[in-house]
Amino acid sequence: MAQFFKEKPNKSKQLSAKLTLDVTQLDHLGAGIAQHQGKVVFVAGALPGERATVQLVEQKKSYAKAKLINIASPAPSRVKPHCQHYSQCGGCDLQHMDTQAQRDYKQAALVDLIAKLSSSEAIDAQMSAEAIIGEGWHYRRRARLATLLDKRSQRLQLGFRAGNSNQIVEINHCPVLAAPLSDLITPLAANLNQLKAKASIGHVELTQADNGHFVVIRVTKNLPNSDIRWLTGFAEKHQLNLLLQDDAGQLTQLYPQLTSTEQAVTLPFYHLAAESIRCSFTPGNFVQVNSAINQGMVDQAIEWLDPQPGERILDLFCGVGNFSLPLAKKAAHVVGVEGVPEMVEQAKQNAIDNNLDNVTFYHADLSADLSDQAWLGKIDKLLLDPARAGAYESLQWLQKMQPKKVVYVSCNPASLARDSSVLLANGYRIAQVGLVDMFPQTHHIESMVLFELSK
């Protein structure tokens, strides 16, 4: 007898009846954890110590996800979200928790993940460094706003992506963005809506630098002269550095007009005051968004590595020299390696601008075979500042490098824990672990770990 496949209904997405659950802790993504009929239930928006009314929205064999309906007994750490867009915007996910409680949760989650995933020794009090913390609000010096043209109203919306969605939440302010940038959102949106070619506007990048405020507008087509004049007038009124970026990534500066033909655009820069360093960067390329926390990280990296004259220090994933240049100031010879060619060139120029001739920069794919790289060899100390994917491939060359100390700057505890296993297997021990609260009001956990080669 022939059998025919018949698709079964997806029961895992069906809503349950309302349940009352006790939330006991948070997971590493900031969701509340409860138990129901032997399953772990994740409840976004719920806090430990709360009794919550929920509906199950997704069920798997060993866990379920639930939608928060109501909180019967709020936890002492619960606060009213500061932002009116919080319930829709996907940028922040812990505004309902007071700042100190956020830090306590992140510290506990960091230690727990490293211990579990790296099978390392327990993190004791002597190994826990003081957390690097700063202001909980208006700390972001950079943000990228998405745009959407409503086809019916022909109105251009400016905002952030909704959580787990491509939909855009239109905003008129952002309390984690630097105040001058937040104040710019509403007038900028109004200005963009006056353009004839507003359908050609892509994302908008806002940056607060030490040499002014920068607005970079991505355009898919050339704008008419009338739109150029309108945007230039807006930039002049608000004293902005205004640039357009085309599909090829080419930047054109509209305001202020450049007097030198040798200068393509005005680059934003920031200072590392404690080290008397100036770092320029190109809009669109990576830069740490929290300036105060970045300064704290640089200071701690220098303290932990303790660079000495004559030492050779390798900085992998070096960017535009954020750590390399301050380390070179301490008279050590520094080698910086980065995977983005444009950032390598900028790092070289930053070294020239800071009168540093004891730092050398190279371009290399740090996830590839590095055996033929001229810079790969024995070093005294190593600094790693990788993206979320971590530095696993680079650490396969530890035996060739043999650094006495390794400072790992991490934006992902999971990849840090995995990479810690490699270091521990190669004879290193964890000497210091410290939380870096780079992104208050979010679940994101950044950290710094010092590894030392066991004698």
N, C-alpha and C positions, 0 to 999 in steps of 0.2 A: 504494500500500500504506500502510495506517495505521501510524503510529509511536506508541509509547507510552513515556512517560518512566519510566525505572527509576532510582531513587536509587542512586548509587554509594557503596560503603563509604568512610568517612572515613579515608583512609590517613594524613592529617596527624597524627592522634592516636595512631597505633599505636606501640608501644614498639619500639625498635631492639635489636639485639644490644649487649652492653656494649662500649664504646669507651674507649680511653685517649687523652686529649687534654692538650695543654700550654696552660695558661691564661696569657695575656700581659698582660691589663689588665682594668680594671673599666669597666662602662658607667655612665651617669649615674644608674642605679637601684641600683647596688651589686652587680650580677651579674658573674661572671667572663666573660671573652670568650676564646673559642678558635676554631680553624679546623678544618673537616672537609669534604673534597671540594669545596673552593671556596666553602663557606658559612661565614658567621659563626655561631657557636654560643654561646648565652647559657646560663651555668651558675650559677644562684643558689647562693650558699654557697661558691663557689670563689674563690681569691685569686690574684693575679698571681705567677708563679713556681712554681705548683704543677702537678704532673702528676696528673690526676684521672681516675678511672674513672666513666663516665657512661652514661646511656641517653637517646637522643633521644625526647622525648615529643611534640614538635610540629614539623612541618617545613613551611616555606614556600619560595617560589621563591628568595629571597635569604638566608634565615636559618633557624636552627632553635633550639629550646629543649631543654634537656637536664636530666635529674634527676641530682643528684650521688649517686653510690654510695659512692665511697671516695676518699681522698686518699693517693696513694702517697708523695709527697714534700712535706710541709707547708712553707709559706712561713715565713720568719722572723717575719712579722707576725701569724701565726695564734696565737690564744690560746683557752683554754677559755671558752666562754660562761658568764657570771656567773649567769644566771638558769635555773632548772630548767624553766621554761615556754618557753624560747627557740625550741625546734624546732617548737612548735605555734602560739604566740602571734604575731599579725601586727603587734604594736607595734614591735618592734625587728628589724632585719635585718643589722646589722653587728657584733653582739657577738663574732663569731668573729675579729675584726680588732682589733689593739691600738689604743688611742685616738689616739696620734700618727700612726699609719699612716692612720687614718680621716681625720684633718685634712689630711694631705698629699694624699690622694686627692681630697677635696672641693675643696681649693684648685686642684689641677690641672684638675679637671672644670669648675670655675667659669670659669677663664680660657679653657679650650678651647671651652666652649659660647658664651661671649660673642664670642670671635674668629670662630667658624664661623658662627653664626646671625645676627650683626649685621653681618658683613663689616667689622668695625672694624679699626682699626690694632692691631698686636700690643700685648699688655699687657706693658710692660717693668717692670724692678725698681722704678723710681721711682714707678710708678703703683700698685704693690701695697702696700696698707696692712697693718699688722700685724693678724693675725686676732684677733677677739674670742672668747676661749675662757674656759671655766670648769670646774667639776667634771664628770667623766664619768658620775657616778652620783648618784642621789637629787636630781636637779635640777628635776624637774617639780613645780610647785606646784598643778597642776590636772589632773584626768583624769575621763573619763566611762566608767563601767563598765556593761556590758550585763548583762541578766538573762535567764534562761531557766528556765521551770518544767518539770521533767521530769514528763511525764504519768503515768508508771508509779510512780515513787517519790514524786511530789508534793513533790520537793525543789527549792528555788529555787537556781539556780546563778548565781554572780556572777563576771564576768571580762571579757576582751577578745575581739574578733573574731579568728578565725584569718586567716592571710594569704590574700588573694584569695577570701574565703569569708564567708558569713553565720553560720557556725557559731561558737559561743561556746566559748572555752577557759577553763575555770574556773581561777582562780588563787588563791593564798593570800598572795602578796606580789608586789611589783614593785620591782626595784632601781633603776629610773630615776625612780620616784615619790618625792617627799619622804618621808623615813623615817616621820614620824608618820602620814602617810596610808597608806603601805604597811602599817604595823603595824595599821591599823584594818580592813583588808580581811577578815581571818578572823573577828574578833568581830562585825563588821557583818553578814557573810553568815549567821552563826549566829543573830543577832538577827532578821534578816528572815525566817528560816525558822520562827520562833516565831509569826509573825503568822497570824491566821485568814484574812485577805484577801491572802495573799502572791501570789495569781494576779493581783492588781491592781497589782503593783509593776512599773514600767518601768525605765528606766535610772537609775543613781545617779551623781551628780556629786560629786566630792571636791575641795575647794579649801583650800589653805593660804594664809591671808592674814595681814597684820600685826596684825589684830585677832582672830585665832583660827582654828580649823578649822571649815569649813562642809561640811555634808552636805545635798545636795538630792536628794530622792527623788521621782521622777516616778510619779504614781498615775493610773490610768485610771478609778477609781471612788472614791467617798468611803470612807474606812476606818472600821470600827466603833470605838466609844469605847475598847474594850479594847485594840485595836491602837495607838491614839493614846497611851494611858497607857503601854503597853509601850515604844514608841519614845521617849517623853519620858523615861522612866526610863533608857534606854540613853544618851541624849544627856547627861543630868545626870551619870551615872557617868563618862562620858568627856569631859565638859566641851566639848560640841560645839554649834555653832550649827546646829540642825536645822530644815529647811524642807521642806514638801511643795509639789509643783508639779502642777497639774491639766492636762488636755488643752488648755485655753485659754492655758496659760502662766502662770496666776495663782499667785502664791507665798503660802503660809501658814506663818507661823513657829510651830513647836511649842515650841522651847526655844532660849534662855531666853525666858520670857514677857516681853512688852513692857509697859512701864508707861505709855507715852504712846499715846493713840489716834490721834495725828497720824502716828505712825511705822508704816508698813505692815510692813516687815521690817528686820532689821539687815543692812546691805550690807557685804560684804567690801571691804577697801581695802588698797592697798600704797603704800609710800613710794618716791619717787625721792630718795634721801638727799642726793646731791650737789647737787640743785637745790632741796631743802627743799619738795618737792611731795607732796601726798597725793592719790591717785586712787582714788575709789570706783567700783565696778562692780556690775552686777546679775548674779547667777548665771545662766549660760546665754549671756550676751553675751561677745564675744571679749575676751581679755586674753592678753598674751604669757605663756607658761607657764614660762619660765626667767627668774627674777627677776634673777639676776646678769648674764646676757647682755643682758637688756632695759636694765638700767642702763648697760651698756657701749655699747649702741646709741644711747641718748639722749645720752650724753656725746660720742660721736663725731659725731652729727648736729649738735650745738651747735658743736663744734670746726670741722667742715667748712663749715657755713653761716655761722659767725661773725656772728651777728645783732648789728646796731647800732641804737642809738636812732633812731627815726624811720623805720626800714625797714618795709616791708609784706611779710610772709611768709605764704604760703599753704600750708596743710597739708591735702592731700587724703587721704581714707580715714582720718580723724583718730581714729576710735573715741571713747573717753571723754576724750581729751586727752593721751594718753601722751607725744606730742612737742610738741603745741601749748602746753601749760601751761609746761613748762620753757623753751621758746623765748620765751614771753611774759615770763618772769622776767628775761630779758635786755633788757627795755625796748623791744623791737620790737613793732609791732602785728601780731598774728597772727590769721588767718582760718582756722578749721577747718571742713572739710566732710565729712559722713559720710552714708552711705546708710541707716542704721538709725535711725529716729526716736527710739527709746528711748535709744540711746547718745548722740544729740545732746543730749537733755534732761539726761542724766547729766553730759555734758561741761560744759554750762552751769552745773550745780550745783557741779561740781568747781572751776570758775573762781571762783564765789562763795566756796566754802569756802577757797580759797587766796588770797583777797583780790586777784584779778587782774581789772582792768577794761579791759585793753588786748588782750583776746582775744574774738573773736566766733565763734559756732558757727552753722552752717547745715545744714539737711537737703537733700540732692539726690541723685538717681540719677546717679552719675558715669559711667554707660555710655550716658546719653541725651544729647539736645541740650541744651547748657548756655548757649546764646546769650542767653537771657533772664534768666539768673541775675544778681542784683544784685551779687554778690561777684566776678564774673568781670571781670577787667580787668588793667591793668598791675601787676605785682608786682616786688619786688626779688629774692626767692628763693622756691624751691618745694621742698616735701618731699612725697614719695609713699611710702605704705606700703600698697600694695594687697594683696588676696587673691591666690590662685594664678593667677587669670585675668589679672592684670596691670592696666596703666593705659593701654592703647592708645587707647581712646576719649577719655579725658581729655587725652591728649597732642596730640590734634588741635587744641587751642586754644592751643598754644604761641605762635603768632604774636600772639595777643591778650594773652597774659600776659607774654611776653618777660623771664623771670627771668634774672638774671646767673648764678645757681647753681641746680643741681637736685640734691638728695640723694634717691636711689631706694633704698628698703629693700625687698628682694625675698625671697620664700619659694619662688620658682620660676625657676631659671636660664633655662628656655626662654622664658617670657614676658618676662623681663628682657632677654634677647638681642633678641627681637623689638622691644620698646619702645626699646632702645638705638638701633636703626636709625632710628627716628623722630627721636630727639634729635640723632643725628649728622647726619641730613639737614637739620636745622634750624640747623646751625651750631654745635653743641656738640661738645666734645671730652671724652673720659674723662680725668679728672685723678687719681682714686683708685678702686681696686677692693679691697674687703676681705671676707674670709670671716667669717661670723658662725656660730659652731658652736652653734646653738640647740638641736639635737637629737642629742647624742652617742648612739652605738650604733645610729643609723639612717642611711640614705643621704641623708636630706633636707639640701639645701644652701640655706642662707640667706646673704644677702650684702648689702653696702651699696656703692653706687657714687656717686661725686661727678662730676657733669658741670658743665663751665664753658663759658660762651658765648665762642666764639673772637672775638678782637678783629679 
